[in-house]
Amino acid sequence: MVNNLLAKKKKQCYFCVNNIREVDYKNPQMLRRFLSYEAKIAARRRTGLCASHQRQLSTAIMRARFMALLPFVSR
């Protein structure tokens, strides 16, 4: 009984749920929701993404930063 109360519902992958195959670096509004306040890439535990989409997300964020669509740091 106690274990059932402490168990949390597992987050579902945002991209899998919305049927998004490829993470696009040209959509900075969508990428910002996976950044922290300091513009760091959020961990899988926080975002709930699957492993393949987390890798695609980090690559897309790095490309968007290089193209000056997202900041490298924010304070």
Secondary structure, DSSP 8 states (H G I E B T S, - for coil): -HHHHH-------HHHHTT--S--TT-HHHHHTTB-TTS-B--HHHH---HHHHHHHHHHHHHHHHTTSS-S---
